[in-house]
């Protein structure tokens, strides 16, 4: 797996995921908030399967790992 997410992209994904889960735990939104686990996982891994399919790379490195 090549890294295809940049630092800002990864941070925003983790923050968005945590917000969704927090909203679910407080009862503001329903169980759909658990979808926040996906952006957390992709943010921590640095790899997004959708980016791979679409040919997107926000990493900024020419030769990503």
VENKA-V83942 format. One record per pair of residues at least 4 apart in sequence whose ideal C-beta (glycine too) atoms are under 7 Angstrom apart, sorted by sequence separation. I is the first residue (numbers start at 1). J is the second residue. D is the distance in whole Angstrom. If there is no record, write none. Layout:
# VENKA-V83942
i:I j:J d:D
i:I j:J d:D
This chain:
# VENKA-V83942
i:5 j:9 d:4
i:6 j:10 d:7
i:7 j:11 d:6
i:8 j:12 d:6
i:9 j:13 d:6
i:10 j:14 d:7
i:11 j:15 d:6
i:12 j:16 d:6
i:13 j:17 d:6
i:14 j:18 d:6
i:15 j:19 d:6
i:16 j:20 d:6
i:17 j:21 d:6
i:18 j:22 d:6
i:19 j:23 d:6
i:20 j:24 d:7
i:21 j:25 d:6
i:22 j:26 d:6
i:29 j:33 d:5
i:36 j:40 d:6
i:37 j:41 d:6
i:38 j:42 d:6
i:39 j:43 d:6
i:40 j:44 d:6
i:41 j:45 d:6
i:48 j:52 d:7
i:49 j:53 d:7
i:50 j:54 d:6
i:5 j:10 d:5
i:23 j:28 d:4
i:24 j:29 d:6
i:42 j:47 d:7
i:51 j:56 d:4
i:59 j:64 d:5
i:23 j:29 d:5
i:42 j:48 d:5
i:51 j:57 d:7
i:24 j:31 d:7
i:24 j:33 d:3
i:23 j:33 d:5
i:24 j:34 d:6
i:21 j:33 d:6
i:20 j:33 d:5
i:21 j:34 d:7
i:20 j:35 d:7
i:21 j:36 d:4
i:20 j:36 d:3
i:18 j:36 d:7
i:17 j:36 d:4
i:17 j:37 d:7
i:17 j:39 d:4
i:18 j:40 d:7
i:16 j:39 d:5
i:17 j:40 d:4
i:13 j:39 d:4
i:14 j:40 d:6
i:17 j:43 d:7
i:13 j:42 d:6
i:14 j:43 d:4
i:13 j:43 d:3
i:14 j:44 d:7
i:10 j:43 d:4
i:10 j:46 d:6
i:5 j:46 d:5
i:5 j:47 d:7
i:3 j:46 d:4
i:4 j:47 d:6
i:5 j:48 d:6
i:3 j:47 d:6
i:4 j:48 d:6
i:1 j:47 d:5
i:5 j:51 d:7
i:4 j:51 d:5
i:4 j:52 d:6
i:9 j:58 d:4
i:4 j:56 d:7
i:6 j:58 d:4
i:4 j:57 d:5
i:5 j:58 d:6
i:6 j:59 d:5
i:5 j:59 d:6
i:6 j:60 d:5
i:4 j:59 d:6
i:3 j:59 d:5
i:4 j:64 d:7
i:3 j:64 d:4
i:2 j:64 d:5
i:3 j:65 d:5
i:2 j:65 d:6
